[in-house]
Amino acid sequence: MKANEVIRTILKDTHVSQSTLANRTGLTRQAVYERLKQKSSTSKDPHSLSTAAFVQLVKGLDYKVVLMPASARTPKDSYEVDE
C-alpha cells in the first residue's frame, strides 16, 4: 500500500475521523485532507507525502514506523508501505 492509503485504512479500521486526527496532530482538518490525497514519498511528484508528514500522521493514530528485515514476518494488525 502507499503511505497515504495506509493512513486512510487505519482511519477506517479504527473509526477515527480526519478531524480527530487533525486535533491529535495539531494540524487543521484541511491539512490532514491535503496530506492524505498526496502521493507516496517515493513518487517523483513534487506534491508527494513526505516521510515526516507520514510519521506525524502515524503517531497521531497511535502507531509507529518501524524498519525491519524484509524476510521478517509482518506482525498482525500492522501495515506495510511499499511505495
Phi, psi and omega per residue, in radians:
M1 nan 2.639 3.027
K2 -1.331 2.791 -3.077
A3 -0.989 -0.804 -3.118
N4 -1.201 -0.525 3.082
E5 -1.177 -0.659 3.096
V6 -1.067 -0.810 3.140
I7 -1.065 -0.810 3.137
R8 -1.083 -0.673 3.108
T9 -1.136 -0.760 3.112
I10 -1.116 -0.728 3.087
L11 -0.980 -0.816 -3.124
K12 -1.153 -0.841 -3.080
D13 -1.125 -0.543 -3.095
T14 -1.759 0.007 3.131
H15 1.012 0.699 3.093
V16 -1.812 2.313 3.138
S17 -1.481 2.836 3.056
Q18 -1.090 -0.590 3.109
S19 -1.127 -0.741 3.103
T20 -1.119 -0.771 3.103
L21 -1.062 -0.706 3.104
A22 -1.046 -0.800 3.122
N23 -1.073 -0.720 -3.123
R24 -1.173 -0.525 -3.069
T25 -1.755 -0.138 -3.112
G26 1.397 0.214 3.103
L27 -1.691 2.907 2.996
T28 -1.440 2.806 3.094
R29 -1.066 -0.657 3.123
Q30 -1.102 -0.699 3.124
A31 -1.122 -0.724 3.096
V32 -1.095 -0.826 3.127
Y33 -0.981 -0.827 -3.119
E34 -1.083 -0.720 3.141
R35 -1.170 -0.639 -3.111
L36 -1.282 -0.376 3.118
K37 -1.556 -0.102 3.125
Q38 -1.318 2.803 3.096
K39 -1.427 2.984 -3.121
S40 -1.119 2.825 -3.081
S41 -1.223 -0.242 3.103
T42 -1.473 -0.140 3.132
S43 -1.195 2.618 3.072
K44 -1.460 -0.038 3.109
D45 -1.156 2.254 -3.137
P46 -1.156 -0.210 3.136
H47 -1.769 0.409 -3.080
S48 -1.295 2.725 3.112
L49 -1.225 2.097 -3.117
S50 -1.330 2.796 3.091
T51 -1.071 -0.728 3.140
A52 -1.074 -0.735 3.123
A53 -1.151 -0.707 3.111
F54 -1.069 -0.840 -3.136
V55 -1.076 -0.723 3.120
Q56 -1.047 -0.789 -3.141
L57 -1.188 -0.716 3.121
V58 -1.051 -0.802 3.129
K59 -1.088 -0.613 3.103
G60 -1.156 -0.307 3.102
L61 -1.758 0.193 -3.122
D62 1.090 0.625 3.006
Y63 -2.034 2.992 3.061
K64 -2.430 2.761 3.119
V65 -1.659 2.209 -3.110
V66 -2.281 2.367 3.035
L67 -1.757 2.355 -3.131
M68 -2.508 2.809 3.139
P69 -1.021 2.479 -3.124
A70 -1.048 -0.462 -3.121
S71 -1.387 -0.225 -3.114
A72 -1.296 2.601 3.092
R73 -1.292 2.428 3.106
T74 -1.387 2.211 -3.126
P75 -1.101 2.702 3.071
K76 -1.027 2.594 3.139
D77 1.123 0.432 3.062
S78 -2.010 2.924 -3.078
Y79 -2.271 2.515 -3.133
E80 -1.951 2.189 3.077
V81 -1.648 2.138 -3.100
D82 -2.017 -0.039 3.083
E83 -2.444 nan nan
